[in-house]
Amino acid sequence: GAGVSQSPSNKVTEKGKDVELRCDPISGHTALYWYRQSLGQGLEFLIYFQGNSAPDKSGLPSDRFSAERTGGSVSTLTIQRTQQEDSAVYLCASSLALNSYGYTFGSGTRLTVV
Amino acid sequence: AQSVAQPEDQVNVAEGNPLTVKCTYSVSGNPYLFWYVQYPNRGLQFLLKYITGDNLVKGSYGFEAEFNKSQTSFHLKKPSALVSDSALYFCAVRDKGPNAGNMLTFGGGTRLMVKP
């Protein structure tokens, strides 16, 4: 597509429920990144993919968080048993390759856990 | 490890005046440096980058930034601010080294408020 697309744009969920956040990168971009932006804070790196592989998952905040990417395209970030501290804007970005200069970001998914 | 500091949470400037948003960084080797802007309810938009070459880089919307290796800084500047420049600005760094991580590290962001 023309840009990085994220869905849903807004998600309100009850504490303890599971949520799935979707990222559709720019066509042909092999690298994909997930960041989290909490209220009043900067961007926290979560995970990146090179193709379908995520070599380093140490940025994920807890084992309730997981991510996958299929077909070298769409990625899903899953949060199980959501907690209130998971409330944030989740941003996805893609780049042509891992060593490309800079990213193109999506508009983000605003997650609110009530 | 790489890190970025944006020492000002907010910068206030009058329309027509010059603006500066400060950024300092720390990397083990040489840096790639970036500025992004975020408007309300939007993702981050790329403004400009320093990869190599001239220390003064020009970007979108009349913004520019100067790479200063001795001061490890990459301050964002614009000669004449517009009300429409009001947004959240993020500085980011990536180490050029062969063992560098593959992600950008972002500063905490600086909110720019331009008053008419």
gemmi code that builds the backbone of each chain (N, CA, C; Angstrom):
import gemmi

chains = {
    "A": [
        ("GLY", (0.818, -1.199, 0.000), (0.000, 0.000, 0.000), (0.858, 1.258, 0.000)),
        ("ALA", (0.179, 2.387, -0.040), (0.885, 3.658, -0.140), (1.586, 4.015, 1.155)),
        ("GLY", (1.025, 3.581, 2.270), (1.617, 3.917, 3.558), (1.496, 2.730, 4.484)),
        ("VAL", (1.923, 2.924, 5.722), (1.781, 1.890, 6.743), (0.395, 2.023, 7.349)),
        ("SER", (-0.338, 0.933, 7.323), (-1.712, 0.953, 7.796), (-1.830, 0.146, 9.089)),
        ("GLN", (-2.465, 0.742, 10.089), (-2.667, 0.048, 11.354), (-4.152, -0.009, 11.684)),
        ("SER", (-4.556, -1.151, 12.242), (-5.947, -1.287, 12.660), (-6.045, -2.110, 13.939)),
        ("PRO", (-7.048, -1.829, 14.786), (-7.939, -0.677, 14.669), (-7.213, 0.614, 15.034)),
        ("SER", (-7.806, 1.739, 14.763), (-7.176, 3.007, 15.155), (-7.372, 3.254, 16.649)),
        ("ASN", (-8.477, 2.779, 17.171), (-8.766, 2.886, 18.598), (-9.336, 1.569, 19.089)),
        ("LYS", (-8.917, 1.177, 20.311), (-9.442, -0.055, 20.897), (-9.606, 0.142, 22.390)),
        ("VAL", (-10.834, -0.074, 22.858), (-11.089, -0.061, 24.289), (-11.418, -1.482, 24.695)),
        ("THR", (-10.726, -1.983, 25.694), (-10.930, -3.354, 26.112), (-10.975, -3.441, 27.622)),
        ("GLU", (-11.601, -4.499, 28.105), (-11.669, -4.700, 29.549), (-10.402, -5.398, 30.033)),
        ("LYS", (-10.005, -5.042, 31.206), (-8.847, -5.675, 31.830), (-9.022, -7.188, 31.821)),
        ("GLY", (-7.962, -7.889, 31.414), (-7.995, -9.344, 31.377), (-8.309, -9.926, 30.023)),
        ("LYS", (-8.836, -9.092, 29.105), (-9.128, -9.576, 27.762), (-7.859, -9.569, 26.905)),
        ("ASP", (-7.902, -10.359, 25.831), (-6.811, -10.368, 24.856), (-7.138, -9.399, 23.720)),
        ("VAL", (-6.090, -8.769, 23.163), (-6.292, -7.886, 22.005), (-5.260, -8.201, 20.930)),
        ("GLU", (-5.660, -7.953, 19.706), (-4.758, -8.100, 18.569), (-4.685, -6.789, 17.807)),
        ("LEU", (-3.471, -6.335, 17.572), (-3.245, -5.108, 16.825), (-2.563, -5.483, 15.516)),
        ("ARG", (-3.027, -4.846, 14.446), (-2.561, -5.248, 13.121), (-1.770, -4.142, 12.461)),
        ("CYS", (-0.729, -4.532, 11.737), (0.085, -3.578, 10.981), (0.287, -4.121, 9.575)),
        ("ASP", (-0.031, -3.282, 8.595), (0.172, -3.630, 7.191), (1.236, -2.679, 6.637)),
        ("PRO", (2.453, -3.157, 6.429), (3.545, -2.243, 6.044), (3.452, -1.832, 4.580)),
        ("ILE", (4.338, -0.932, 4.213), (4.438, -0.535, 2.808), (4.888, -1.751, 1.993)),
        ("SER", (4.248, -1.939, 0.862), (4.564, -3.081, 0.012), (6.048, -3.086, -0.351)),
        ("GLY", (6.691, -4.231, -0.137), (8.102, -4.359, -0.473), (9.058, -4.050, 0.668)),
        ("HIS", (8.528, -3.485, 1.754), (9.383, -3.213, 2.914), (9.611, -4.515, 3.681)),
        ("THR", (10.894, -4.863, 3.826), (11.196, -6.140, 4.472), (11.309, -6.022, 5.991)),
        ("ALA", (11.588, -4.821, 6.473), (11.761, -4.626, 7.911), (10.521, -3.966, 8.499)),
        ("LEU", (10.122, -4.441, 9.663), (8.916, -3.926, 10.338), (9.220, -3.798, 11.823)),
        ("TYR", (8.731, -2.722, 12.421), (9.060, -2.397, 13.816), (7.787, -2.063, 14.578)),
        ("TRP", (7.773, -2.464, 15.844), (6.701, -2.064, 16.751), (7.285, -1.213, 17.880)),
        ("TYR", (6.617, -0.088, 18.153), (6.971, 0.788, 19.263), (5.715, 1.039, 20.095)),
        ("ARG", (5.935, 1.417, 21.338), (4.830, 1.787, 22.208), (5.073, 3.207, 22.721)),
        ("GLN", (4.025, 4.015, 22.671), (4.106, 5.394, 23.142), (3.097, 5.575, 24.256)),
        ("SER", (3.594, 5.639, 25.485), (2.720, 5.828, 26.628), (2.514, 7.309, 26.860)),
        ("LEU", (1.420, 7.640, 27.548), (1.047, 9.031, 27.767), (2.190, 9.775, 28.423)),
        ("GLY", (2.601, 10.872, 27.796), (3.643, 11.706, 28.372), (5.035, 11.127, 28.287)),
        ("GLN", (5.177, 10.038, 27.551), (6.500, 9.421, 27.448), (6.906, 9.291, 25.991)),
        ("GLY", (8.140, 8.966, 25.812), (8.662, 8.795, 24.463), (8.295, 7.445, 23.893)),
        ("LEU", (8.998, 7.087, 22.847), (8.723, 5.820, 22.167), (9.590, 4.710, 22.744)),
        ("GLU", (8.926, 3.618, 23.085), (9.601, 2.453, 23.641), (9.639, 1.369, 22.568)),
        ("PHE", (10.839, 0.915, 22.222), (10.979, -0.117, 21.202), (10.492, -1.455, 21.751)),
        ("LEU", (9.707, -2.162, 20.949), (9.180, -3.459, 21.375), (9.863, -4.605, 20.642)),
        ("ILE", (9.806, -4.580, 19.308), (10.296, -5.718, 18.527), (10.452, -5.294, 17.077)),
        ("TYR", (11.352, -5.962, 16.365), (11.433, -5.740, 14.928), (11.444, -7.088, 14.198)),
        ("PHE", (11.029, -7.025, 12.939), (11.040, -8.189, 12.061), (11.907, -7.911, 10.837)),
        ("GLN", (12.693, -8.892, 10.471), (13.367, -8.910, 9.184), (12.725, -10.068, 8.413)),
        ("GLY", (11.936, -9.738, 7.420), (11.092, -10.776, 6.834), (10.101, -11.244, 7.885)),
        ("ASN", (9.999, -12.552, 8.057), (9.090, -13.108, 9.060), (9.778, -13.410, 10.386)),
        ("SER", (11.059, -13.102, 10.458), (11.849, -13.469, 11.627), (12.029, -12.300, 12.578)),
        ("ALA", (11.876, -12.574, 13.868), (12.104, -11.573, 14.917), (13.285, -12.037, 15.750)),
        ("PRO", (14.501, -11.576, 15.418), (15.687, -12.114, 16.084), (15.807, -11.731, 17.562)),
        ("ASP", (15.193, -10.614, 17.945), (15.379, -10.120, 19.304), (14.033, -9.729, 19.889)),
        ("LYS", (13.577, -10.488, 20.849), (12.275, -10.214, 21.465), (12.419, -9.612, 22.848)),
        ("SER", (13.622, -9.184, 23.191), (13.868, -8.721, 24.556), (13.167, -7.406, 24.884)),
        ("GLY", (12.729, -6.677, 23.867), (12.037, -5.422, 24.098), (10.588, -5.579, 24.504)),
        ("LEU", (10.033, -6.756, 24.315), (8.636, -6.978, 24.711), (8.533, -6.871, 26.234)),
        ("PRO", (7.529, -6.123, 26.742), (7.484, -5.819, 28.179), (7.275, -7.032, 29.076)),
        ("SER", (6.548, -8.027, 28.592), (6.296, -9.205, 29.414), (5.912, -10.357, 28.499)),
        ("ASP", (5.765, -11.540, 29.088), (5.397, -12.696, 28.271), (3.932, -12.655, 27.845)),
        ("ARG", (3.198, -11.615, 28.263), (1.832, -11.462, 27.762), (1.827, -10.883, 26.341)),
        ("PHE", (2.972, -10.357, 25.935), (3.098, -9.735, 24.615), (3.741, -10.723, 23.644)),
        ("SER", (3.188, -10.806, 22.452), (3.785, -11.614, 21.403), (3.508, -10.944, 20.070)),
        ("ALA", (4.325, -11.262, 19.088), (4.137, -10.686, 17.759), (4.533, -11.702, 16.716)),
        ("GLU", (3.857, -11.617, 15.595), (4.226, -12.466, 14.482), (4.055, -11.700, 13.184)),
        ("ARG", (4.721, -12.217, 12.163), (4.603, -11.625, 10.833), (4.556, -12.776, 9.835)),
        ("THR", (3.614, -12.697, 8.948), (3.431, -13.776, 7.981), (3.573, -13.249, 6.556)),
        ("GLY", (4.151, -14.070, 5.706), (4.286, -13.705, 4.298), (5.148, -12.487, 4.064)),
        ("GLY", (5.966, -12.146, 5.070), (6.816, -10.973, 4.919), (6.033, -9.685, 4.815)),
        ("SER", (4.778, -9.722, 5.263), (3.934, -8.539, 5.111), (3.289, -8.177, 6.436)),
        ("VAL", (2.027, -8.551, 6.603), (1.242, -8.121, 7.757), (1.829, -8.675, 9.050)),
        ("SER", (1.810, -7.831, 10.076), (2.254, -8.236, 11.405), (1.115, -8.034, 12.400)),
        ("THR", (1.075, -8.919, 13.386), (0.085, -8.817, 14.458), (0.803, -8.782, 15.794)),
        ("LEU", (0.449, -7.798, 16.605), (0.938, -7.717, 17.981), (-0.213, -8.137, 18.883)),
        ("THR", (-0.002, -9.162, 19.686), (-1.041, -9.689, 20.560), (-0.671, -9.424, 22.007)),
        ("ILE", (-1.629, -8.907, 22.746), (-1.458, -8.709, 24.186), (-2.494, -9.569, 24.885)),
        ("GLN", (-2.028, -10.499, 25.684), (-2.933, -11.382, 26.424), (-3.184, -10.819, 27.821)),
        ("ARG", (-4.369, -11.092, 28.326), (-4.738, -10.704, 29.694), (-4.329, -9.250, 29.957)),
        ("THR", (-4.885, -8.351, 29.174), (-4.469, -6.954, 29.223), (-4.589, -6.373, 30.632)),
        ("GLN", (-3.667, -5.471, 30.927), (-3.627, -4.739, 32.184), (-3.746, -3.251, 31.881)),
        ("GLN", (-4.089, -2.463, 32.883), (-4.261, -1.033, 32.665), (-2.961, -0.372, 32.212)),
        ("GLU", (-1.835, -0.885, 32.671), (-0.563, -0.282, 32.264), (-0.222, -0.546, 30.794)),
        ("ASP", (-1.022, -1.403, 30.143), (-0.812, -1.630, 28.713), (-1.425, -0.508, 27.880)),
        ("SER", (-2.214, 0.342, 28.488), (-2.837, 1.455, 27.760), (-1.758, 2.355, 27.188)),
        ("ALA", (-1.809, 2.562, 25.883), (-0.777, 3.328, 25.184), (-1.166, 3.413, 23.716)),
        ("VAL", (-0.369, 4.147, 22.957), (-0.487, 4.117, 21.504), (0.596, 3.184, 20.980)),
        ("TYR", (0.180, 2.208, 20.200), (1.114, 1.246, 19.633), (1.369, 1.641, 18.180)),
        ("LEU", (2.630, 1.930, 17.906), (3.026, 2.420, 16.585), (3.800, 1.351, 15.835)),
        ("CYS", (3.477, 1.211, 14.583), (4.184, 0.297, 13.702), (4.921, 1.126, 12.657)),
        ("ALA", (6.081, 0.676, 12.249), (6.845, 1.343, 11.199), (7.459, 0.282, 10.297)),
        ("SER", (7.757, 0.673, 9.071), (8.446, -0.242, 8.178), (9.538, 0.502, 7.431)),
        ("SER", (10.500, -0.261, 6.945), (11.565, 0.310, 6.127), (11.930, -0.699, 5.053)),
        ("LEU", (12.557, -0.190, 4.008), (12.868, -1.033, 2.865), (13.719, -2.233, 3.289)),
        ("ALA", (14.691, -1.960, 4.136), (15.553, -3.019, 4.656), (15.989, -2.617, 6.049)),
        ("LEU", (16.639, -3.538, 6.750), (17.069, -3.255, 8.116), (18.033, -2.088, 8.180)),
        ("ASN", (18.871, -1.927, 7.190), (19.877, -0.875, 7.254), (19.437, 0.378, 6.512)),
        ("SER", (18.150, 0.475, 6.226), (17.637, 1.686, 5.578), (17.680, 2.850, 6.549)),
        ("TYR", (17.723, 4.049, 6.004), (17.798, 5.236, 6.837), (16.401, 5.679, 7.213)),
        ("GLY", (16.026, 5.419, 8.439), (14.739, 5.916, 8.913), (13.565, 5.025, 8.541)),
        ("TYR", (12.454, 5.297, 9.151), (11.253, 4.485, 9.002), (10.105, 5.317, 8.456)),
        ("THR", (9.071, 4.613, 8.001), (7.760, 5.214, 7.748), (6.801, 4.649, 8.782)),
        ("PHE", (6.176, 5.545, 9.523), (5.288, 5.125, 10.605), (3.831, 5.078, 10.156)),
        ("GLY", (3.079, 4.185, 10.789), (1.629, 4.217, 10.691), (1.068, 5.215, 11.696)),
        ("SER", (-0.250, 5.368, 11.678), (-0.904, 6.343, 12.570), (-1.118, 5.802, 13.969)),
        ("GLY", (-0.877, 4.519, 14.153), (-0.946, 3.964, 15.487), (-2.305, 3.411, 15.868)),
        ("THR", (-2.301, 2.560, 16.887), (-3.522, 2.067, 17.528), (-3.509, 2.563, 18.963)),
        ("ARG", (-4.553, 3.326, 19.327), (-4.678, 3.787, 20.712), (-5.430, 2.722, 21.496)),
        ("LEU", (-4.732, 2.083, 22.437), (-5.331, 1.039, 23.258), (-5.639, 1.589, 24.643)),
        ("THR", (-6.872, 1.413, 25.056), (-7.295, 1.809, 26.395), (-7.833, 0.586, 27.105)),
        ("VAL", (-7.230, 0.253, 28.237), (-7.674, -0.888, 29.032), (-8.432, -0.345, 30.240)),
        ("VAL", (-9.709, -0.746, 30.360), (-10.538, -0.213, 31.451), (-10.875, -1.302, 32.463)),
    ],
    "B": [
        ("ALA", (25.404, 0.965, 24.281), (23.992, 1.302, 24.133), (23.864, 2.728, 23.612)),
        ("GLN", (22.820, 2.964, 22.887), (22.588, 4.288, 22.334), (21.449, 4.959, 23.100)),
        ("SER", (21.521, 6.283, 23.211), (20.477, 7.011, 23.912), (20.343, 8.400, 23.326)),
        ("VAL", (19.192, 9.006, 23.573), (18.887, 10.349, 23.090), (18.260, 11.134, 24.228)),
        ("ALA", (18.660, 12.381, 24.365), (18.066, 13.253, 25.376), (17.496, 14.487, 24.705)),
        ("GLN", (16.262, 14.783, 25.025), (15.632, 16.039, 24.631), (15.329, 16.771, 25.934)),
        ("PRO", (16.154, 17.736, 26.294), (16.097, 18.299, 27.656), (14.859, 19.141, 27.941)),
        ("GLU", (14.154, 19.569, 26.914), (12.979, 20.424, 27.109), (11.712, 19.657, 26.816)),
        ("ASP", (10.804, 19.595, 27.800), (9.507, 18.969, 27.547), (8.675, 19.827, 26.599)),
        ("GLN", (8.826, 21.149, 26.719), (8.029, 22.052, 25.898), (8.861, 23.275, 25.531)),
        ("VAL", (8.661, 23.746, 24.314), (9.286, 24.981, 23.841), (8.177, 25.896, 23.357)),
        ("ASN", (8.178, 27.122, 23.862), (7.187, 28.120, 23.456), (7.879, 29.209, 22.645)),
        ("VAL", (7.275, 29.561, 21.524), (7.863, 30.594, 20.679), (6.737, 31.361, 19.987)),
        ("ALA", (6.984, 32.619, 19.737), (6.006, 33.438, 19.031), (6.145, 33.237, 17.529)),
        ("GLU", (5.009, 33.277, 16.845), (5.023, 33.132, 15.395), (5.949, 34.165, 14.770)),
        ("GLY", (6.767, 33.718, 13.823), (7.695, 34.611, 13.158), (9.080, 34.626, 13.774)),
        ("ASN", (9.174, 34.156, 15.008), (10.480, 34.090, 15.668), (11.199, 32.794, 15.311)),
        ("PRO", (12.528, 32.793, 15.443), (13.251, 31.533, 15.210), (12.992, 30.546, 16.349)),
        ("LEU", (13.067, 29.266, 16.007), (12.874, 28.237, 17.023), (14.044, 27.264, 17.020)),
        ("THR", (14.311, 26.707, 18.197), (15.310, 25.652, 18.354), (14.743, 24.594, 19.284)),
        ("VAL", (14.819, 23.350, 18.871), (14.457, 22.215, 19.715), (15.729, 21.392, 19.896)),
        ("LYS", (16.109, 21.199, 21.142), (17.423, 20.624, 21.429), (17.407, 19.099, 21.484)),
        ("CYS", (18.544, 18.517, 21.077), (18.720, 17.065, 21.114), (20.185, 16.755, 21.304)),
        ("THR", (20.490, 15.908, 22.250), (21.838, 15.367, 22.388), (21.744, 13.845, 22.371)),
        ("TYR", (22.824, 13.205, 21.976), (22.780, 11.762, 21.785), (24.022, 11.110, 22.353)),
        ("SER", (23.943, 9.810, 22.483), (25.092, 9.013, 22.904), (25.086, 7.707, 22.132)),
        ("VAL", (26.180, 7.471, 21.400), (26.363, 6.197, 20.715), (27.821, 5.775, 20.881)),
        ("SER", (28.091, 4.529, 20.663), (29.466, 4.045, 20.826), (30.315, 4.397, 19.617)),
        ("GLY", (29.677, 4.538, 18.454), (30.414, 4.860, 17.242), (29.908, 6.142, 16.629)),
        ("ASN", (29.756, 6.142, 15.331), (29.211, 7.313, 14.639), (27.705, 7.136, 14.457)),
        ("PRO", (26.989, 8.256, 14.472), (25.536, 8.132, 14.471), (24.853, 8.408, 13.144)),
        ("TYR", (23.699, 7.772, 12.968), (22.678, 8.270, 12.067), (21.706, 9.031, 12.958)),
        ("LEU", (21.275, 10.214, 12.556), (20.410, 11.049, 13.384), (19.176, 11.469, 12.599)),
        ("PHE", (18.056, 11.550, 13.305), (16.780, 11.804, 12.654), (15.939, 12.747, 13.508)),
        ("TRP", (15.057, 13.489, 12.831), (13.986, 14.209, 13.496), (12.655, 13.787, 12.874)),
        ("TYR", (11.693, 13.544, 13.770), (10.332, 13.225, 13.366), (9.383, 14.207, 14.048)),
        ("VAL", (8.229, 14.425, 13.433), (7.198, 15.279, 14.014), (5.904, 14.470, 14.127)),
        ("GLN", (5.179, 14.716, 15.203), (3.903, 14.022, 15.415), (2.816, 15.044, 15.674)),
        ("TYR", (1.831, 15.080, 14.780), (0.651, 15.914, 14.976), (-0.396, 15.108, 15.732)),
        ("PRO", (-1.358, 15.766, 16.376), (-2.342, 15.053, 17.202), (-3.019, 13.908, 16.458)),
        ("ASN", (-3.093, 12.756, 17.117), (-3.762, 11.568, 16.579), (-3.171, 11.098, 15.256)),
        ("ARG", (-1.916, 11.381, 15.045), (-1.236, 10.940, 13.832), (0.022, 10.164, 14.205)),
        ("GLY", (0.533, 9.424, 13.249), (1.818, 8.772, 13.463), (2.943, 9.762, 13.323)),
        ("LEU", (4.160, 9.271, 13.408), (5.326, 10.131, 13.278), (5.645, 10.361, 11.810)),
        ("GLN", (5.945, 11.609, 11.477), (6.327, 11.943, 10.110), (7.797, 12.334, 10.078)),
        ("PHE", (8.507, 11.813, 9.101), (9.920, 12.100, 8.946), (10.138, 13.558, 8.552)),
        ("LEU", (11.101, 14.213, 9.225), (11.446, 15.594, 8.895), (12.779, 15.690, 8.168)),
        ("LEU", (13.804, 15.085, 8.774), (15.129, 15.167, 8.168), (16.053, 14.150, 8.826)),
        ("LYS", (17.196, 13.941, 8.193), (18.180, 12.988, 8.726), (19.591, 13.469, 8.443)),
        ("TYR", (20.510, 13.046, 9.299), (21.933, 13.196, 9.058), (22.522, 11.799, 8.927)),
        ("ILE", (23.173, 11.571, 7.776), (23.834, 10.290, 7.560), (25.345, 10.508, 7.488)),
        ("THR", (25.753, 11.419, 6.620), (27.152, 11.763, 6.459), (27.230, 13.057, 5.677)),
        ("GLY", (28.413, 13.658, 5.589), (28.550, 14.857, 4.763), (28.353, 16.136, 5.551)),
        ("ASP", (27.704, 17.108, 4.937), (27.517, 18.424, 5.554), (26.830, 18.303, 6.898)),
        ("ASN", (27.356, 19.072, 7.839), (26.785, 19.025, 9.181), (25.421, 19.676, 9.254)),
        ("LEU", (25.124, 20.595, 8.345), (23.815, 21.241, 8.325), (22.933, 20.521, 7.306)),
        ("VAL", (21.849, 19.959, 7.794), (20.934, 19.247, 6.909), (19.608, 19.979, 6.862)),
        ("LYS", (19.022, 20.011, 5.686), (17.734, 20.689, 5.507), (16.661, 19.637, 5.262)),
        ("GLY", (15.481, 19.918, 5.827), (14.412, 18.954, 5.698), (13.108, 19.585, 5.277)),
        ("SER", (12.030, 18.914, 5.643), (10.699, 19.344, 5.233), (10.260, 20.581, 5.998)),
        ("TYR", (9.319, 21.328, 5.378), (8.640, 22.449, 6.021), (9.591, 23.548, 6.510)),
        ("GLY", (10.769, 23.669, 5.901), (11.697, 24.729, 6.265), (12.560, 24.442, 7.474)),
        ("PHE", (12.460, 23.239, 8.017), (13.285, 22.866, 9.168), (14.699, 22.485, 8.726)),
        ("GLU", (15.640, 22.685, 9.629), (17.003, 22.255, 9.421), (17.581, 21.818, 10.762)),
        ("ALA", (18.679, 21.079, 10.703), (19.320, 20.634, 11.935), (20.821, 20.603, 11.704)),
        ("GLU", (21.570, 20.882, 12.774), (23.019, 20.904, 12.669), (23.634, 19.814, 13.514)),
        ("PHE", (24.400, 18.958, 12.872), (25.117, 17.899, 13.563), (26.403, 18.479, 14.134)),
        ("ASN", (26.590, 18.350, 15.430), (27.793, 18.828, 16.096), (28.422, 17.655, 16.827)),
        ("LYS", (29.482, 17.114, 16.239), (30.066, 15.894, 16.793), (30.711, 16.143, 18.152)),
        ("SER", (31.369, 17.282, 18.311), (32.069, 17.542, 19.573), (31.086, 17.711, 20.728)),
        ("GLN", (29.921, 18.260, 20.434), (28.918, 18.444, 21.475), (27.880, 17.325, 21.469)),
        ("THR", (28.048, 16.364, 20.590), (27.074, 15.252, 20.420), (25.646, 15.788, 20.408)),
        ("SER", (25.429, 16.778, 19.560), (24.109, 17.392, 19.490), (23.590, 17.395, 18.062)),
        ("PHE", (22.287, 17.518, 17.960), (21.609, 17.562, 16.660), (20.347, 18.397, 16.850)),
        ("HIS", (20.523, 19.676, 17.090), (19.396, 20.558, 17.386), (18.603, 20.885, 16.130)),
        ("LEU", (17.299, 20.909, 16.300), (16.379, 21.233, 15.202), (16.112, 22.733, 15.215)),
        ("LYS", (16.118, 23.346, 14.029), (15.942, 24.796, 13.964), (15.037, 25.177, 12.804)),
        ("LYS", (14.435, 26.355, 12.956), (13.676, 26.958, 11.868), (13.770, 28.460, 12.023)),
        ("PRO", (14.066, 29.192, 10.961), (14.281, 30.642, 11.082), (13.036, 31.420, 11.500)),
        ("SER", (11.860, 30.958, 11.072), (10.637, 31.704, 11.346), (9.503, 30.709, 11.610)),
        ("ALA", (9.066, 30.640, 12.857), (8.064, 29.648, 13.258), (6.666, 30.019, 12.764)),
        ("LEU", (5.887, 28.975, 12.469), (4.480, 29.120, 12.104), (3.612, 28.462, 13.168)),
        ("VAL", (2.402, 28.978, 13.325), (1.472, 28.359, 14.282), (1.274, 26.883, 13.928)),
        ("SER", (1.274, 26.576, 12.644), (1.059, 25.194, 12.189), (2.245, 24.276, 12.507)),
        ("ASP", (3.352, 24.829, 12.980), (4.479, 23.997, 13.407), (4.252, 23.387, 14.786)),
        ("SER", (3.218, 23.839, 15.470), (2.928, 23.328, 16.811), (2.655, 21.833, 16.745)),
        ("ALA", (3.463, 21.048, 17.437), (3.372, 19.586, 17.384), (4.376, 19.022, 18.376)),
        ("LEU", (4.473, 17.698, 18.372), (5.434, 16.979, 19.219), (6.595, 16.538, 18.332)),
        ("TYR", (7.812, 16.856, 18.741), (8.992, 16.574, 17.934), (9.877, 15.555, 18.643)),
        ("PHE", (10.312, 14.563, 17.861), (11.158, 13.504, 18.396), (12.482, 13.459, 17.651)),
        ("CYS", (13.556, 13.376, 18.414), (14.886, 13.141, 17.878), (15.192, 11.644, 18.028)),
        ("ALA", (15.915, 11.075, 17.083), (16.222, 9.644, 17.138), (17.639, 9.406, 16.637)),
        ("VAL", (18.234, 8.322, 17.107), (19.611, 7.992, 16.747), (19.735, 6.512, 16.471)),
        ("ARG", (20.653, 6.188, 15.573), (21.051, 4.801, 15.384), (22.553, 4.771, 15.189)),
        ("ASP", (23.203, 3.849, 15.858), (24.645, 3.701, 15.757), (24.988, 3.115, 14.384)),
        ("LYS", (26.023, 3.677, 13.729), (26.431, 3.165, 12.425), (27.238, 1.886, 12.525)),
        ("GLY", (27.728, 1.552, 13.721), (28.684, 0.475, 13.857), (28.148, -0.865, 13.408)),
        ("PRO", (29.046, -1.785, 13.071), (28.619, -3.096, 12.566), (27.852, -3.917, 13.588)),
        ("ASN", (28.072, -3.622, 14.850), (27.353, -4.373, 15.874), (26.176, -3.600, 16.441)),
        ("ALA", (25.798, -2.529, 15.751), (24.703, -1.705, 16.243), (23.385, -2.454, 16.141)),
        ("GLY", (22.490, -2.077, 17.006), (21.141, -2.618, 16.911), (20.456, -2.128, 15.660)),
        ("ASN", (19.388, -2.754, 15.322), (18.706, -2.444, 14.084), (17.492, -1.553, 14.277)),
        ("MET", (17.435, -0.875, 15.418), (16.294, -0.011, 15.605), (16.754, 1.378, 15.994)),
        ("LEU", (15.873, 2.340, 15.754), (16.101, 3.706, 16.194), (15.776, 3.824, 17.681)),
        ("THR", (16.575, 4.607, 18.370), (16.268, 4.967, 19.755), (15.794, 6.411, 19.753)),
        ("PHE", (14.645, 6.659, 20.373), (14.007, 7.972, 20.349), (14.194, 8.702, 21.667)),
        ("GLY", (14.250, 10.014, 21.576), (14.179, 10.850, 22.760), (12.759, 10.907, 23.276)),
        ("GLY", (12.578, 11.583, 24.404), (11.275, 11.639, 25.047), (10.282, 12.579, 24.382)),
        ("GLY", (10.757, 13.345, 23.418), (9.868, 14.260, 22.703), (9.846, 15.644, 23.331)),
        ("THR", (9.654, 16.638, 22.478), (9.521, 18.030, 22.906), (8.289, 18.606, 22.244)),
        ("ARG", (7.409, 19.154, 23.062), (6.209, 19.775, 22.508), (6.514, 21.211, 22.137)),
        ("LEU", (6.312, 21.553, 20.887), (6.531, 22.908, 20.392), (5.195, 23.628, 20.314)),
        ("MET", (5.114, 24.759, 20.977), (3.903, 25.589, 20.952), (4.268, 26.926, 20.314)),
        ("VAL", (3.653, 27.230, 19.196), (3.885, 28.497, 18.511), (2.640, 29.355, 18.693)),
        ("LYS", (2.799, 30.491, 19.342), (1.687, 31.385, 19.632), (1.580, 32.468, 18.554)),
        ("PRO", (0.347, 32.792, 18.168), (0.170, 33.832, 17.134), (0.669, 35.197, 17.614)),
    ],
}
model = gemmi.Model(1)
for chain_id, residues in chains.items():
    chain = gemmi.Chain(chain_id)
    for i, (resn, *xyz) in enumerate(residues, 1):
        res = gemmi.Residue()
        res.name, res.seqid = resn, gemmi.SeqId(i, " ")
        for name, pos in zip(("N", "CA", "C"), xyz):
            atom = gemmi.Atom()
            atom.name, atom.element = name, gemmi.Element(name[0])
            atom.pos, atom.b_iso = gemmi.Position(*pos), 0.0
            res.add_atom(atom)
        chain.add_residue(res)
    model.add_chain(chain)
structure = gemmi.Structure()
structure.add_model(model)
structure.setup_entities()
